[in-house]
Amino acid sequence: MATRIEQLARPKPDLLRFPDRPSVYWLDELSTQRNGSTTVKLTPRLSQLCVKKQPKAGFEQTRLSPQWEVSVGALRACPSNRVCSLALPRLPTIGWEPERLLLTPPSRAVQTAVASPRTCQLACPKQRLGLHSPQPYKTSLAPHRPKTTSSRLQLLSHSFFLLLTTHCTPLPVPKSDHPQYHQDRPVSWPVPRSVREAVASERVQVLSEPKQRRALYQDYNPYMVTQAARSASATPRLLELCQPLPRKCEAVEK
């Protein structure tokens, strides 16, 4: 049995040795059943489609050539006012302006203009600091020198004295709080005397009483209409709002 390499090493078969193959499929060998003639017989439908299509009944071929004579009526016709108005070209809008040329010649004033010192200053490129900057950034301001207070100098001198005498590192001095800083309020604090001796007013006592619900009593009827509601009269605004919309009334009438 041939190995896979031997199978791949074999040349491919020449399929062009059968130029007159009777089938649309590619065959390696000719069919054994062959007739004396290889001509294919057309079906009735194919024969019908091969016939030249005839024009419809009543069709007249008036245009025999690209050039034809113009009728007398067309030569003597006069266009109407509407046709004349449509034949006019469409005018541009009121605010339309023609396109500006790509290369416009500069005016004499632009050619003789002299830039101001401010314009020259703005035209200079900005100096940016980068990794490959050859020169460091220069400032015109003098370096800021820190100032120390007398109390801070006393603390530093005392720490330096401790360092020399005891040969140990002094502890860092903590930062003091702001003069207006307030500590956290305790959770429980004593109630002042004025609050303990305060007397509630009549209005406070009325507001402190719970609201009475009539639903808790048996004599309450939620469906009973009061006398005031029965004798009430609607205002003109309410009567206006009760009327349907005018557009809906028109739709119903139609």
N, C-alpha and C positions, 0 to 999 in steps of 0.2 A: 504493500500500500504506500502510495506517495505521501511524503511528508508535506507539511504546510508550506515550507519554503519552496519545495519543488513545484507545488501547485501555483504559487505566486510567480515562479520563474517562467512558467509557460507563456508563450505569446498569446495575445487575444485573437479570437477567430475573425477572419475577414468576412464581414457581413455584407459587403458590397458585391459579392459574386452572384447575388440573386437580384438583379435590377428590376426584373418584371415580376414582382411578387403579387399575387392575386388578392391579398388581404391587406387591410390597413395596419394590421399588427406585424411586427417584425418577426420573421421566421428564420430560424437557422437552416431549415431544410425545406425544400419544395414539397407541396402536398402531393401525395400519390394519386389522388383522384383529380385528374385534369382532363378538361375537354379539349377538343381539337382547336377551338378558338378561345382567346382570352378576352374577347369583347364583352362588356357588361351590358345587359339589356335594361333599358330604362323602364321604370314603372309608369303607369298612366298619369300619375300625379306629376312626376318629373317631366314627362313629355308636355303636359299642359303648361307647366311653368316656363318651359323653354320657348314657347310661342310668344311672339312679340305682342305687347299689350296694345289693343286697338283703342282709339279714342271713343268717348261716350257719344251716344246719339245726340245730335243737335249741336255738337261742338264745331265751331268754325275757327279756322286758323286765319285770323285777319292780319296778324303781324307777320309778314313774310320776310322782312329784313329789318335791321336796326333803324333804318330811316324810313319814315312814312309821311305821307302828305297830311297837312293840317287842314281840317274842315273849314268851310266858309264861315260857319257860325262862330268858330273859335277865333277866326281872324277879325271878325266884326264885333266881338264881344267887348263891352265896356265894364271895367271893374266898378263895384259899388264902393260907397264910402267906407264901409266896414272892411272890405278887402284892402283898400288903400291904407287904412290905419294899421291893419295887421302886417302890411308889407314894410312899414317903417321900422328901422332898427331900434332896439330897446335902449333907452337912455340910461346912463348910470345914476346912482342915487345922488342926493344933494351933497352928502359929506364925503363923496368918493374923491380920492386924490390919485394921480398917476404914480406908478412905481418910481422910486428914487434910483438914479443911476448908481452902478457899483463904484465907479471911479469919478467922483465929482471934483471939479477943479476948485482948489481953495481960493477964498476971496483975498483981496489985497490987504484987508485989515488983519486977517489971520496970518498972512505971510510976514507982515511987519510988526506983529505983536511981540511984546517983551514980557517975559515971565516975571512975576513978583518974587521977592525973597521967600514968601510963604509957599508958593508953588514949587520953587526949587527945593525947599526943605522937604515937602511931601513927595517930590520925585526921587529923593534919595532912598536906596533900599534900607530895610530895617536890619539892625545888627542882632542876629539870633545866636544864642549860645548853643553849641552842639558838642558832640564828642570830639570832633576834629577841628575845633576852633583854635586858631593859632594864638590869639591874644585873649587874655581874660577880660571880663566885663569891667569897665571902669565907671565909677560913680563920682559925682562932684561933691557929694555930701561927706563930711568928716565921719570917721567911725564913732559909734556910740560908746561912751565910757560909763560903766555902771557906777552908781553912787551908793555909798554905804552910810547908814545912820550911826549915831553914837552908841545906841543900845546894841546894834549888831556888832560893832567893833569891840564893845565890852565882852560880848559873848564869845567872839572869836579869840580875843586875848586870853580869856579865862580857859578856853579849850586848849589853846597852845601851851599855857602854863601847866595844865594837867598832863599834857603829852610829854613835857620835858621832865616833870617831877616823877611821875608814876610809870613812864614808858608804856603807856597803853593808849589805845585809840579812844578819844572821847565819843560819847553817844551823840548822834545828830539831834539838833534842836528842832522840835516839831513846829510846824507853821501855826501861828496863832489865828483864832477865829476873828471874823469881822466884828466891828463894834456893834452893828445893828443886827447881828445874828441871834435868833431866839432858839433855845433848845426845844426838843420835842415835848409836847404837853403830856403829862402823865395820864394814864388810863383812868384812875380814880383820883378825884380832887375834892377838897372840902367845899360844901355849899356855903356861900356867904350868908351873913346874918340878915341882910336886907331881903334876900329871896325867901328865907324861912319865915319871916314875919310879914310877907306880902299878903294882901287880902284881894281876892278876885272880885271884879265889879259885877253888876247885875247882867250886863251884856255877855260877859265871859261865861257866867253861870248858865245863861240861856243857850249859848252855843255849845256848851259842854253836855247838855242833856241829849239823849238819843232821840232820833226822829220817830214819831209814832206812826205806825202803819195801820190803816183802817182795815187792811185785809186780815188782820189777826182777830178782828171782832166778827161776831156772827151776823150783826145787822148791816154789814157792808155788802152792797149789790153793785158789782162792776158794770152791769148792763143798764143801770138806771141813768137817764139823762137828767141833768140838773135843770132847775127852773131858769137859771141865767142863760144856759145854752139854748133852751127852747125859745126864749124871748130875744135872742141876739139877732141883729140884722147885719147882712154882709156889706162891706165897704165897696165903693165903686171900683177899686183896684181888684178886689176879689171877684166881682162880677165880670171884670174884663178878662181875668185869668181863666175863668170858667168857660169862656167862649172857645169853640174850636178854632183852629188855625184857618185863616182865609184861603190858603191854597188847597186845604183839604175840602173846604166847602165848595170851591169851584170844581174840584174833581168829582164830587158827588152830584152836583147839578148837571155836569156834562153827561 
